[in-house]
Amino acid sequence: MSSEPSSASGTSPRTPRPGAQKSSGTVTKKGDRAAKEKPATALPPVGEEEPKKSRYAEYQCSGVLETDFAELCTRSGYTDFPKVVTRPRPQQNFVPSASTSEKATQDDQRLSASCSQNSLESKYMFFRPTIQVELEQEDSKTVKEIYIRGWKVEDRILGIFSKCLPALSQLQAINLWKVGLTDKTLTTFIALLPLCSSTLRKVSLEGNPLPEQSYYKLMGLDSTIAHLSLRNNNINDYGAQLLGQALSTLQNSNRTLVSLNLGFNHIGDEGAGYIADGLRLNRSLLWLSLAHNRIQDKGALKLAEVLRPFELTHKEVVERRRLLLEKGSQERSRSPSSSRHGDSKTDREKSQMMGVSTVALVDKPEKMQAMKTPKGLGKKKEKSGEVAKKEEKSGPGQSPTPGAPKKEDASKAAKGKVTIPEQKMSKGKGTKMGNKEKRSILLESELLVEATEMVNPLLEPVEHRDGKVFMPGNKVLLHLNLLRNQITEVGLEGFLTAVQYQVQASKPRTSSKGPLGLLWLSLAKNCFDPQCPTYTMIQELMLPRDPVKAKTREEDATAT
């Protein structure tokens, strides 16, 4: 009897091992540990987050910013997010009439009780984070400008913008004022810009100081920004150096930026010199503001130097020679018939600059003629009548050199050797269609050369003086604002010389197309007497060039 319970008790613990009984203490502990380890990959909340992400990615924006932004914020988990509102426009001055004045007094009496409550609500609503938009029309899909002021824009908000802003087909400007940008969020914002519509050309980042001064990334070679405002960002000389290099270097130059506002920063003489270096080879910037900075005479003289003929550095001279060699090789590959112009002196000088001697091209046909004269005496006697007829057709005033290729024509048809006389042969025949085709080829090559010259300023005509190379000053910049700096009369002397050159250089281009030169220069509120003669002369020279003031003078003259 005792053996049976013992056997039962001995066999009962062994039977549940295959898995029949898992309620023992040791097994449940292992199960608890496994249950604690598995939730990282198989808990339901993870399955709930994945649908949220999928719903966020699957949402198709409708082009209405108010609806799209609210929906994307809700799907991404935001509970309290800024609202999209229409930007309030300034009220127009309204002069009440006699009939409306009585109604106004009655309305004032009715609304006097609720004025205090409305003023409090509007006061607190003003400080709530909002996204203000300006519409092209009353349609909510025609968002033209976006204004974000006074609240921090984080990466999550920029991620939502990257989803809803590309749907705005008429977006033209983005204004971010004191939104707490960092160097990281600025990189995210720059990556967002290519996704937006091609109409986006204006970006304003004011009141967003960055430790690494990485504003230059907005002016990359692939940037489409035309108007950039970087006011009140504590940009120092190092930041100005990065911006100057983004304007232009020997290898690259920004071609899209039209206006740059660097007012209310900490740019000094060194930074102004870097900006001036960027203006040496930049031919797209029309408007530049350096107002309310720390520029003194040294920086002012650097800026004035760029506006008049300046000396090229050794590196710039070497780069200019390299570009001229490339241009010459492109011309020769584009127009193979250009060797027929080798008789002119100007083309000889050009070909010598390109590393090609025209003397060899001219002597080669003569040597070939000398080699062929003893062999072709019989042919010349037999075909002397034909040669005489051809010379009569070509005209008596032509030189004998174009006749030589004609004599070689028969031998060339039999042997097919020389290529240079063939090019001169086309000149001797002189058919109308051939001349038109050649002129069109030359015009195309000239247009291409002009385009390269417009693109790279180093290919502009230069002046050689005392063994130095001087390039014309920047005549593309139209507007320069240096208000409220620390410039004295020493800096004014440099600007007076620059303005005199700009006025003199723009006189021949009054009727033709081309750069007009500086039209507006602001030097007020600096460290000099406003009545000093140098400043007075600058004002007298710039007054006729200012288009706004010239228009007002014309209107006043017509009115009187």
Buried (B, 14 or more C-beta within 10 A) or exposed (E): EEEEEEEEEEEEEEEEEEEEEEEEEEBEEEEEEEEEEEEEEEEEEEEEEEEEEEEBEEBEBEBBBBBBBBBBBEBBEBEEBBEBBEBEEEEEEEEEEEEEEEEEEEEEEEEEEEEEEEEEEEEEEEEEBBBBBBBEEEEBBBBBBBBBBBBEBEEEBBBBBBBBBBBBEBBBBBBBBBBEBBEEBBEBBBEBBEEBBEBBBBBBBBBBBBEEBBBBBBBBEEBBBBBBBBBBBBBBBEBBBBBBBBBBBBEEBBEBBBBBBBBBBBBBBBBBBBBBBBBBBBBBBBBBBBBBBBBBBBBBBBBBBBBBBBEBEEEBBEBBEEBBEEBBEBBBEEBEBBBBBBEEEEBBEBBEEBEBEBEEBBEBBEEBBEEBEEEBEEBEEEBEEEEEEBBEEBEEEEEEBBBBBBBBBBBBEEEEEBEBBBBBBBBBBEEEEEEEEBEEBBEEBEEBBEEBBEEBBBBEEBEEEEEEBBBBBBBBBBBBBBBBBBBBBBBBBBBBBBBBBBBEBBEEEEEEEEBBBBBBBBBEBBEBEEEEEBBEBBBEBBEEBBEEEEEEEEEEEEEE
